[in-house]
Amino acid sequence: MADEEKKSVKPFPLEVNGARGEVALWVGDVPLVIAATMSGLAAVSTRLECKSFQELFMRLSGVEAAATLAGLELLTVRGDRLAAINELKLKHFKDCAAAFNTALAHHFDGGEGNAQAVDETAN
């Protein structure tokens, strides 16, 4: 057996509710669970002074330093966010961006939204 095959994958120690849009994220040896809650997104948007949801999405998924730090601090729902921020290195940014994208995608799960309100507004 090759050495790579002998290495076991470290189990994720925190509960992750995927139905709620929660995403597991390792920052070094620190496990976090993040979720793109509306209050968390609003706080990140305010901190980064984003003018639109598109700008917020681009900054979180674009491995920008300020956005990554804000996302870790404000979108973490489980885990030690301060330890993760202290552990954060540039090599972790790709995984952070992927986790943010996955959490944001939960809001675009194909739901139709409030069709009645859309119809009323259109008339």
MDAnalysis code that builds the backbone (N, CA, C; Angstrom):
import MDAnalysis as mda
import numpy as np

u = mda.Universe.empty(369, n_residues=123, atom_resindex=np.repeat(np.arange(123), 3), trajectory=True)
u.add_TopologyAttr("name", ["N", "CA", "C"] * 123)
u.add_TopologyAttr("resid", np.arange(1, 124))
u.add_TopologyAttr("resname", ["MET", "ALA", "ASP", "GLU", "GLU", "LYS", "LYS", "SER", "VAL", "LYS", "PRO", "PHE", "PRO", "LEU", "GLU", "VAL", "ASN", "GLY", "ALA", "ARG", "GLY", "GLU", "VAL", "ALA", "LEU", "TRP", "VAL", "GLY", "ASP", "VAL", "PRO", "LEU", "VAL", "ILE", "ALA", "ALA", "THR", "MET", "SER", "GLY", "LEU", "ALA", "ALA", "VAL", "SER", "THR", "ARG", "LEU", "GLU", "CYS", "LYS", "SER", "PHE", "GLN", "GLU", "LEU", "PHE", "MET", "ARG", "LEU", "SER", "GLY", "VAL", "GLU", "ALA", "ALA", "ALA", "THR", "LEU", "ALA", "GLY", "LEU", "GLU", "LEU", "LEU", "THR", "VAL", "ARG", "GLY", "ASP", "ARG", "LEU", "ALA", "ALA", "ILE", "ASN", "GLU", "LEU", "LYS", "LEU", "LYS", "HIS", "PHE", "LYS", "ASP", "CYS", "ALA", "ALA", "ALA", "PHE", "ASN", "THR", "ALA", "LEU", "ALA", "HIS", "HIS", "PHE", "ASP", "GLY", "GLY", "GLU", "GLY", "ASN", "ALA", "GLN", "ALA", "VAL", "ASP", "GLU", "THR", "ALA", "ASN"])
u.atoms.positions = np.array([
    [0.839, -1.174, 0.000],
    [0.000, 0.000, 0.000],
    [0.888, 1.242, 0.000],
    [0.577, 2.188, -0.818],
    [1.356, 3.425, -0.887],
    [1.152, 4.244, 0.383],
    [2.149, 5.096, 0.687],
    [2.060, 5.928, 1.885],
    [0.819, 6.813, 1.868],
    [0.452, 7.310, 0.673],
    [-0.716, 8.192, 0.579],
    [-1.986, 7.455, 0.978],
    [-2.063, 6.163, 0.640],
    [-3.249, 5.378, 0.945],
    [-3.327, 5.045, 2.434],
    [-2.178, 4.985, 3.107],
    [-2.154, 4.664, 4.523],
    [-2.648, 5.819, 5.384],
    [-2.476, 7.034, 4.880],
    [-2.920, 8.201, 5.643],
    [-4.443, 8.211, 5.696],
    [-4.964, 8.347, 6.888],
    [-6.419, 8.393, 7.011],
    [-6.876, 9.849, 7.006],
    [-8.056, 10.038, 6.501],
    [-8.642, 11.361, 6.486],
    [-9.150, 11.662, 7.890],
    [-8.785, 12.836, 8.390],
    [-9.184, 13.224, 9.730],
    [-10.698, 13.450, 9.753],
    [-11.425, 12.777, 10.648],
    [-12.875, 12.972, 10.700],
    [-13.213, 14.386, 11.159],
    [-14.295, 14.911, 10.618],
    [-14.711, 16.266, 10.987],
    [-15.458, 16.191, 12.320],
    [-14.988, 16.899, 13.349],
    [-15.515, 16.717, 14.697],
    [-16.792, 17.496, 15.024],
    [-17.234, 18.376, 14.138],
    [-18.401, 19.193, 14.427],
    [-19.599, 18.739, 13.603],
    [-20.792, 18.916, 14.153],
    [-22.013, 18.582, 13.437],
    [-22.249, 19.615, 12.338],
    [-22.606, 19.120, 11.141],
    [-22.871, 19.988, 9.994],
    [-24.261, 19.670, 9.457],
    [-25.138, 20.665, 9.444],
    [-26.499, 20.492, 8.941],
    [-26.558, 21.017, 7.507],
    [-26.329, 20.121, 6.547],
    [-26.332, 20.501, 5.138],
    [-27.672, 21.027, 4.671],
    [-28.768, 20.549, 5.256],
    [-30.100, 21.024, 4.862],
    [-30.275, 22.503, 5.191],
    [-29.548, 22.982, 6.181],
    [-29.592, 24.396, 6.562],
    [-28.578, 25.223, 5.758],
    [-27.773, 24.547, 4.951],
    [-26.758, 25.236, 4.171],
    [-25.432, 25.365, 4.888],
    [-25.248, 24.567, 5.937],
    [-23.989, 24.608, 6.670],
    [-22.917, 23.846, 5.901],
    [-21.678, 24.343, 6.008],
    [-20.553, 23.769, 5.269],
    [-19.379, 23.567, 6.235],
    [-18.753, 22.395, 6.148],
    [-17.568, 22.098, 6.954],
    [-16.350, 22.766, 6.316],
    [-15.481, 23.307, 7.152],
    [-14.272, 23.970, 6.674],
    [-13.152, 23.760, 7.681],
    [-12.022, 23.276, 7.190],
    [-10.804, 23.202, 8.009],
    [-9.948, 24.412, 7.677],
    [-9.527, 25.137, 8.686],
    [-8.524, 26.195, 8.523],
    [-7.324, 25.716, 9.332],
    [-6.386, 25.108, 8.627],
    [-5.289, 24.429, 9.323],
    [-5.870, 23.271, 10.108],
    [-5.632, 23.255, 11.403],
    [-6.162, 22.198, 12.270],
    [-7.445, 22.608, 12.978],
    [-8.010, 23.746, 12.598],
    [-9.209, 24.265, 13.264],
    [-10.450, 23.965, 12.416],
    [-11.393, 23.180, 12.955],
    [-12.630, 22.910, 12.225],
    [-13.654, 24.020, 12.466],
    [-14.308, 24.428, 11.393],
    [-15.386, 25.418, 11.481],
    [-16.585, 24.911, 10.703],
    [-17.741, 25.368, 11.084],
    [-18.950, 25.188, 10.295],
    [-19.414, 26.588, 9.948],
    [-19.553, 26.843, 8.642],
    [-20.021, 28.149, 8.208],
    [-21.380, 27.999, 7.537],
    [-22.135, 29.083, 7.555],
    [-23.425, 29.130, 6.871],
    [-23.651, 30.564, 6.420],
    [-24.218, 30.699, 5.245],
    [-24.505, 32.031, 4.699],
    [-25.881, 32.480, 5.187],
    [-25.966, 32.756, 6.488],
    [-27.218, 33.261, 7.046],
    [-27.424, 34.691, 6.561],
    [-28.651, 35.123, 6.516],
    [-28.918, 36.492, 6.051],
    [-28.293, 37.516, 6.990],
    [-28.349, 37.276, 8.295],
    [-27.735, 38.228, 9.226],
    [-26.220, 38.240, 9.068],
    [-25.628, 37.078, 8.862],
    [-24.185, 37.007, 8.635],
    [-23.777, 37.699, 7.347],
    [-24.541, 37.462, 6.269],
    [-24.247, 38.115, 4.986],
    [-24.400, 39.630, 5.098],
    [-25.420, 40.068, 5.818],
    [-25.617, 41.508, 6.001],
    [-24.441, 42.117, 6.764],
    [-23.962, 41.404, 7.779],
    [-22.825, 41.911, 8.561],
    [-21.555, 41.963, 7.709],
    [-21.310, 40.918, 6.903],
    [-20.138, 40.923, 6.019],
    [-20.265, 42.055, 5.003],
    [-21.439, 42.193, 4.409],
    [-21.675, 43.243, 3.413],
    [-21.440, 44.627, 3.998],
    [-21.943, 44.845, 5.208],
    [-21.761, 46.144, 5.878],
    [-20.285, 46.397, 6.163],
    [-19.595, 45.395, 6.704],
    [-18.176, 45.563, 7.028],
    [-17.349, 45.875, 5.777],
    [-17.678, 45.205, 4.666],
    [-16.913, 45.393, 3.430],
    [-17.442, 46.537, 2.568],
    [-18.543, 47.154, 3.011],
    [-19.179, 48.263, 2.289],
    [-19.559, 47.863, 0.861],
    [-20.123, 46.655, 0.741],
    [-20.566, 46.171, -0.575],
    [-21.822, 46.923, -0.992],
    [-21.907, 47.228, -2.264],
    [-23.047, 47.965, -2.799],
    [-24.108, 47.044, -3.372],
    [-23.787, 45.760, -3.556],
    [-24.744, 44.811, -4.120],
    [-24.406, 43.404, -3.645],
    [-25.385, 42.510, -3.813],
    [-25.133, 41.107, -3.484],
    [-24.059, 40.546, -4.406],
    [-24.062, 40.977, -5.656],
    [-23.058, 40.501, -6.607],
    [-21.649, 40.862, -6.131],
    [-21.476, 42.079, -5.640],
    [-20.162, 42.488, -5.131],
    [-19.768, 41.639, -3.915],
    [-20.721, 41.396, -3.025],
    [-20.461, 40.566, -1.848],
    [-20.034, 39.159, -2.269],
    [-20.769, 38.573, -3.203],
    [-20.452, 37.235, -3.702],
    [-19.057, 37.199, -4.313],
    [-18.747, 38.178, -5.149],
    [-17.441, 38.216, -5.819],
    [-16.302, 38.355, -4.809],
    [-16.515, 39.162, -3.800],
    [-15.452, 39.364, -2.815],
    [-15.242, 38.120, -1.951],
    [-16.330, 37.451, -1.559],
    [-16.190, 36.235, -0.753],
    [-15.580, 35.096, -1.564],
    [-15.936, 34.996, -2.827],
    [-15.425, 33.889, -3.642],
    [-14.096, 34.219, -4.300],
    [-13.655, 35.457, -4.201],
    [-12.443, 35.882, -4.881],
    [-11.191, 35.853, -4.032],
    [-11.190, 35.144, -2.945],
    [-10.068, 35.014, -2.020],
    [-9.438, 36.349, -1.636],
    [-10.257, 37.327, -1.448],
    [-9.792, 38.634, -0.974],
    [-9.556, 38.545, 0.537],
    [-8.475, 39.103, 1.012],
    [-8.101, 38.964, 2.426],
    [-9.166, 39.503, 3.373],
    [-9.621, 40.726, 3.170],
    [-10.610, 41.319, 4.072],
    [-11.917, 40.539, 4.055],
    [-12.323, 40.090, 2.882],
    [-13.567, 39.326, 2.764],
    [-13.433, 37.964, 3.439],
    [-12.295, 37.333, 3.286],
    [-12.084, 36.028, 3.909],
    [-12.107, 36.145, 5.423],
    [-11.432, 37.141, 5.958],
    [-11.449, 37.342, 7.412],
    [-12.855, 37.646, 7.909],
    [-13.567, 38.521, 7.211],
    [-14.937, 38.866, 7.615],
    [-15.838, 37.634, 7.515],
    [-15.683, 36.865, 6.453],
    [-16.485, 35.661, 6.292],
    [-16.250, 34.655, 7.404],
    [-14.995, 34.429, 7.756],
    [-14.689, 33.501, 8.843],
    [-15.282, 33.993, 10.158],
    [-15.139, 35.267, 10.416],
    [-15.643, 35.811, 11.678],
    [-17.170, 35.817, 11.741],
    [-17.822, 36.232, 10.657],
    [-19.254, 36.514, 10.707],
    [-20.157, 35.408, 10.165],
    [-19.598, 34.453, 9.424],
    [-20.414, 33.365, 8.886],
    [-20.214, 32.046, 9.638],
    [-19.304, 32.017, 10.602],
    [-19.076, 30.807, 11.392],
    [-20.243, 30.613, 12.353],
    [-20.836, 29.423, 12.301],
    [-21.942, 29.101, 13.205],
    [-21.530, 28.067, 14.259],
    [-20.382, 27.420, 14.057],
    [-19.879, 26.446, 15.005],
    [-18.372, 26.360, 14.856],
    [-17.677, 26.307, 15.975],
    [-16.220, 26.211, 15.948],
    [-15.586, 27.478, 16.497],
    [-14.282, 27.442, 16.628],
    [-13.521, 28.545, 17.227],
    [-13.026, 29.486, 16.131],
    [-13.843, 30.489, 15.803],
    [-13.507, 31.412, 14.708],
    [-12.206, 32.169, 14.972],
    [-11.945, 32.544, 16.217],
    [-10.719, 33.284, 16.535],
    [-9.487, 32.410, 16.311],
    [-9.555, 31.147, 16.732],
    [-8.429, 30.226, 16.492],
    [-8.209, 30.033, 15.000],
    [-9.296, 29.940, 14.233],
    [-9.175, 29.775, 12.779],
    [-8.530, 31.003, 12.149],
    [-8.946, 32.180, 12.571],
    [-8.374, 33.417, 12.030],
    [-6.886, 33.498, 12.374],
    [-6.525, 33.103, 13.584],
    [-5.112, 33.110, 13.978],
    [-4.298, 32.075, 13.216],
    [-4.921, 30.986, 12.795],
    [-4.265, 29.912, 12.045],
    [-4.195, 30.209, 10.543],
    [-5.022, 31.140, 10.065],
    [-5.189, 31.400, 8.636],
    [-3.877, 31.776, 7.944],
    [-3.643, 31.097, 6.819],
    [-2.500, 31.391, 5.952],
    [-3.027, 31.484, 4.524],
    [-2.224, 32.016, 3.638],
    [-2.656, 32.161, 2.247],
    [-3.066, 30.826, 1.632],
    [-2.436, 29.744, 2.023],
    [-2.763, 28.431, 1.462],
    [-4.188, 27.990, 1.808],
    [-4.815, 28.603, 2.813],
    [-6.176, 28.240, 3.210],
    [-7.247, 29.003, 2.430],
    [-6.859, 30.044, 1.723],
    [-7.847, 30.909, 1.068],
    [-8.681, 30.164, 0.028],
    [-8.072, 29.246, -0.705],
    [-8.820, 28.500, -1.727],
    [-9.940, 27.688, -1.081],
    [-9.638, 27.009, 0.024],
    [-10.653, 26.218, 0.720],
    [-11.734, 27.118, 1.318],
    [-11.332, 28.276, 1.823],
    [-12.316, 29.227, 2.360],
    [-13.263, 29.698, 1.261],
    [-12.709, 30.056, 0.110],
    [-13.538, 30.518, -1.013],
    [-14.507, 29.421, -1.453],
    [-14.028, 28.182, -1.514],
    [-14.900, 27.071, -1.912],
    [-16.029, 26.883, -0.899],
    [-15.713, 26.988, 0.383],
    [-16.742, 26.841, 1.421],
    [-17.756, 27.984, 1.346],
    [-17.275, 29.212, 1.130],
    [-18.192, 30.348, 0.987],
    [-19.110, 30.144, -0.222],
    [-18.550, 29.687, -1.339],
    [-19.358, 29.443, -2.539],
    [-20.426, 28.385, -2.279],
    [-20.061, 27.326, -1.595],
    [-21.014, 26.266, -1.290],
    [-22.121, 26.786, -0.376],
    [-21.741, 27.566, 0.628],
    [-22.744, 28.125, 1.541],
    [-23.663, 29.098, 0.810],
    [-23.106, 29.936, -0.045],
    [-23.924, 30.883, -0.812],
    [-24.847, 30.161, -1.783],
    [-24.386, 29.055, -2.347],
    [-25.192, 28.297, -3.309],
    [-26.471, 27.772, -2.677],
    [-26.472, 27.598, -1.373],
    [-27.671, 27.127, -0.682],
    [-28.859, 28.061, -0.931],
    [-28.570, 29.340, -1.129],
    [-29.641, 30.320, -1.382],
    [-30.166, 30.229, -2.808],
    [-29.475, 29.521, -3.671],
    [-29.868, 29.396, -5.069],
    [-30.188, 27.938, -5.387],
    [-30.930, 27.294, -4.518],
    [-31.184, 25.870, -4.665],
    [-32.329, 25.537, -5.615],
    [-32.768, 26.493, -6.401],
    [-33.823, 26.222, -7.369],
    [-35.210, 26.501, -6.858],
    [-35.316, 27.011, -5.637],
    [-36.632, 27.359, -5.114],
    [-37.253, 28.478, -5.935],
    [-38.540, 28.468, -6.011],
    [-39.247, 29.449, -6.827],
    [-39.455, 30.765, -6.096],
    [-39.203, 30.812, -4.796],
    [-39.427, 32.040, -4.057],
    [-40.914, 32.254, -3.854],
    [-41.299, 33.480, -3.655],
    [-42.691, 33.815, -3.418],
    [-43.328, 34.223, -4.738],
    [-43.844, 33.258, -5.480],
    [-44.410, 33.510, -6.807],
    [-45.606, 34.446, -6.743],
    [-46.420, 34.343, -5.704],
    [-47.594, 35.210, -5.570],
    [-47.171, 36.667, -5.460],
    [-46.153, 36.964, -4.668],
    [-45.676, 38.341, -4.524],
    [-45.125, 38.857, -5.842],
    [-44.429, 38.015, -6.590],
    [-43.902, 38.414, -7.885],
    [-45.046, 38.761, -8.821],
    [-46.073, 37.914, -8.844],
    [-47.236, 38.164, -9.705],
    [-47.941, 39.470, -9.314],
    [-48.108, 39.710, -8.009],
    [-48.781, 40.925, -7.551],
    [-47.984, 42.165, -7.919],
    [-46.653, 42.078, -7.808],
    [-45.800, 43.216, -8.147],
    [-45.835, 43.517, -9.636],
    [-45.920, 42.467, -10.443],
    [-45.925, 42.632, -11.900],
    [-47.211, 43.274, -12.399],
    [-48.279, 43.148, -11.661],
    [-49.574, 43.689, -12.110],
    [-49.801, 45.108, -11.696],
])
